[in-house]
Amino acid sequence: MEEKFIGAHVSISGGIYQAVNRAYQLQATAFAMFTNNPLRWFASPLPSEELDNFRRNCQIYNYSSDQILVHSSYLINLGHPKKCGLEQSRLALFDELKRCEKLGLSLLNIHPGNHLQSDVKQCLLRIADSINIALEKSQSITIVIENTAGQGTNVGFCFEHLATIIQHIEDKSRIGVCIDTCHAFVSGYDLSHVESCQNTFEKFDNIIGLKYLRGLHLNDTKYHLGSRVDRHENIGMGKIGKRAFSWIISDKRFNNIPIILETTNKNLWIKEISWLRSLNKSPHNK
């Protein structure tokens, strides 16, 4: 199996098992997907036939759970300051975990939440409490917290926020982080040069720890460093440029985790994946 798991966030239109087919058609060695509509709180249980088809397709095309990063609903806010909103979000997260377990998957990517003008530290503690409750109710899933761009009242845009959440997780073997390159850049972490990439991930290691890195979202950005505006762009077509992505693929510390494109023009995905995989096969990566 390749050292780098590289793919894109593919559609589940027509059935969740179709996500596997679409990843294979992209010649991807990883993929991300939703398990339901990300703009709905809950969904009907997945039919047993669809579960069987998904697992069968993963076996046929050699995708293990380590190569698949499920993305949770956009509506979930685990730091909601009001009880009703918090409970609804916690129930929705538990539903996401159950769906992952039925699919035989192990990585669930979540957005941490929004403080909604409440105290930020208390929001981070509510997020940690929410994750602890969810992990207690599930058995095999690792929850992977994605850094945010810092828009509005987002928390999780700085490494210190993520470190605070992790600090208060009881079972640290089942918590991780997914770094989105667009979000990191617009929240103030420079990735436009090799040296700045090295500095950014050195900060990540010092503040959080690279052992917690369980996924990457590779996205260029339409907006400048520190703008806190979340607008993805295709690789090399935005403010970051190609250097960061080439550096990430060349660094063995990012082996064996899902590396996922969420770039805007899906017609370029197969070209982007091919380019990234070619970097992994180049002599300096051997």
N, C-alpha and C positions, 0 to 999 in steps of 0.2 A: 504493500500500500504506500502511496506517496506520503512524503513527510508533511506536505502542506495540503490541507483540505480546503479547496477553493471552489466557490460557487456563487449563487445568487438567491434572493428571496423570490421564490416562484409561487405561482397561483395554484389554488386548490379548486378552481372552477371545474365543474363536471365530476367532482369527487376527490376526496383527499388523496387517494392513491395516484391521481394524475400529477400531483406534485413530483413524485418520484420520476415519472416518465419525462416531465419537462426538465428536470435537473439532468437526466441522462442525455437528453437531446442537446443540452448546452455543453456536453462533455465536462460537466462539473464533478468534482470529487467531494462536494459538500452542498448543502442547501438549507435555506430557512423557509418557513411557511407559517401561516396561521392554521389553527385547527377549526376555526369558525369565523364568522363575520366579526372583524375587530371593532366594529362600531355598534355591536349589540352586547348586552350584558351577559346573556346566557344563550345556549343553543341546544337543540335536541340531541340526545345521545347518538353517537356514531353507530350506524347499523353494523352488525357483526360481519356482514359480507364486505363492507367497506374497510373495516379493520383488517380482515383477512387479506384483501387485495393489496392494502398498503404494505403490510408485513411481507407478503409474497414478492411484491415489486422491489422492496428494499433488498431482499435476498437475491433476487435475479440480477440486480444491477450493483450489488456489493456495497450498499450503504449501511454502515453501522450507526448505532445511536450517537456515537462520538462525532459523527459527521453531519448531524441534523440538529439545527437550532430552531426550536419552536418559539414564535413570538406571541406574546399574550395580547389581550384586548387593549386598545388605546384608552378605554374608558376607566380602567382601574386606577385608583389613586389611593395607595396604601398609607399615605400620610394625611388623609382628609381630616380636617379639624372637627367635623361634625359627626356624631355617632352614626346617623343613618347612612351617610355617604361612606364612612369607613367600613361599616358592616357589609354594605352592598359590595364594596370593592374586595373585601376579604372572602366573601362567598364566591365571587367571580373568579378570584385567584384559585381557590380550592377546586372549582369546576375545571379550570385550565389544567391543573395538576392531574386530576382524574383522567382527563382526555389523553394527556401525555402518557400516563401509565398504561392505559388501554392500548395505545399505539406501540408500546414497547420502547418509548423514547426516554431520554434522561436529562435533557437540557431545556429549561424554560427561560426565555429572555423576557425580562419585564422592564418597564420604565418605573423609576422609583416613586415619583409622585409630585404633587404640588402643595406648597404650604398655604395657598389661598389667603395670603396676608396674615397668617398666624405665625407664631414663633418658629423659626427655622429649626433650632435644636430639638424642640418637642416634635416637630414634624418628622425629623430623622429617626427619633426614638419610636414614633408610631409605626414607621415603615419597618424598623427592625422587629418590633412586636408582631406586626402583621406577618412577616416572613417566618418568625419563630412558630406562630400558630399554624401556618400552612405546612411547614416542614414536619410538625408533630402529627399532622393528619395525613401525611403521605409517607411513602417508604423509599422511593428510589430516585426521585427527581432532584437535580441540582438547580437552584434558582440563580439565574445569571442577571445581575443588575446592569442596565445600560446607562452609560453617562449621557447627560442631556446637553442641549445647546445653551441652556440658561434663559430661554424665552419666558416671558411672563413671570409666573411664580414657581417655575420648575426648580426642584432641588436636584442634586446629583451632577451639577455641571463642573464641580471642582473635585479633585481627588480626595480632599479632606472630608467632603460629605459622604462619599462612598466608604471611606475608611471608618467613619463614625458608625455607619450602618453595620458594617462587617464586625466591628468591635463588639456590638451588642447581639450578634447572632450566636445562639447556643451551640448549634452543630455546624462548625465552620468547615467540615468536610463536604457540605452540601450548599455552599454559597460561592458565587463567583462574580466576575465582572466581564462585561462586553464593552470594548472601547470602539465607539463610532468616530472615525477620523474627521468627518465633517463637524460633528458636535464638539469634539476636542478642540479643533482649530478655532471655531467661532466663539468658543468659551474662553479662549486665550492661550491655548497650548500650541505653540508654533510647530508645524510639521513640514514646512516648505523647503527645508534643507536637511541634509544628512545629520549635521551636527545638532540641529534643533530637534530632530526626531530622537536622537540619542539622549538629549537632555530631557525631553518630555517623558520618555519611558524610564529614564533613571529616576525622575520624580515619582512616577507611578510605582516603581519598585520600592523606593524609600518610604512612601506614604502608605501604600496599600500592600504591595508585595506581588511580584510577577506570578507567584504560585496561584494567585486568585484569578488570573486572566484565563477565561474559558471561551472567549469568542472575540471576533473582530468584525466590524462593519466597515468595509472599504468604500468610502464616498468622498469625492471631491466636493467643493462647496462654491456656491455662487457669491458668497459674501466674505468680507475680509476678516482678518484675525481680530478676535475679541468683539465682533459685532453682535453676538448672541442671536443671530437670525438663522434658523434651521432651514436651509434650502440646498438640497443635494444637487450635485452635478456629476457628469461622467468623468472618469479618470483622465487627468491631464487637461481637462477643459475648464477648470476652475482656478481658484486662488491657491490651492495647495500645489498643483502640478504633479508630475509623475515620480519625483524623487522619493517621496515618502512611501509610496506603494512598492517601488522597487526595493527600497531598504527593508521594508517589512518582510517581503518574500525572501530576501537574502538572509534574514536573521533566524537562526535555528531555534531561538527562544519562542518563536511563534509557530512551531511545528505542532501538529496533531490537535489543533482546535479549529472549529469552523470559521473560515474567513469568507465573509458574505458581502456581495455587492448589493447595494440598494440604489444604484445610480438611476438617473431619470429616464434615459433612453434605453429601453429594454432591448431594442434591436441591436444595440452594441454589446450586449452581454457576452455573446459567444466569442466576439473578438477580444473583449477585455479579459475573459477567463483564459482564452488561449494565450494571450500575452503574459498574464501572470504565471500561468503554468510553465511557459517557456523560460521564465526567469528562474523558476525552481529547478529546471533541468540544466541550467547553464553550469559550466565547469566550476565556477567559484562557489557553487552551493553544494558540491559533492563532498 
